[in-house]
Each structure stands twice: as structure tokens, then as C-alpha cells.
Amino acid sequence: MPQCPADRMEYARRFRALLADLGLTYPQAAQLLHVSLRTLHNWAAGTHAVPYAVTKLLRMLRFLELPGKAWARSEERRVGK
């Protein structure tokens, strides 16, 4: 489902904020995400929608959050060994 321009701009603002919080430059972020610098600029400008997986990865890096209870259980198993 296509996003409306206002939504895309809000997601782009959040994307830029995540990059800033992580202290990543655009070239560093492009390398981390395995995308071209042009793609990264398109996401940051709101020209194209930021993929959910990209947002989730950056949030995981920023907030050290894991995506669900299954991850927490696997972490407990690893720590317990």
C-alpha cells in the first residue's frame, strides 16, 4: 500500500533522527545497510519510503531492542550455558 507524501516525510524525519542518534554519516549508513548513497539520500529526503527492515535494524542498533519474546528466550539460553 503506497504511503501518502506526509507519512513518507514523517518516516524520513524519523530515519534522519535515527542516523543522527547513532552518529552515522550518510556514507557510513549506506555502507552499513548495503545500499547506494543515492538510495540513502532518497530515503532521507522522503522521495522513497524507508523499508521497514531498515527502520527496525536501526532501532535495534539504537535502542538495543530485540524483536519479540522469542529473542529474549534465546538470549536466556545463551547466557545460561
Secondary structure as GFF3:
##gff-version 3
##sequence-region A 1 81
A	DSSP	alpha_helix	5	22	.	.	.	ID=ss1
A	DSSP	alpha_helix	26	33	.	.	.	ID=ss2
A	DSSP	alpha_helix	37	45	.	.	.	ID=ss3
A	DSSP	alpha_helix	52	63	.	.	.	ID=ss4
A	DSSP	alpha_helix	69	80	.	.	.	ID=ss5
###
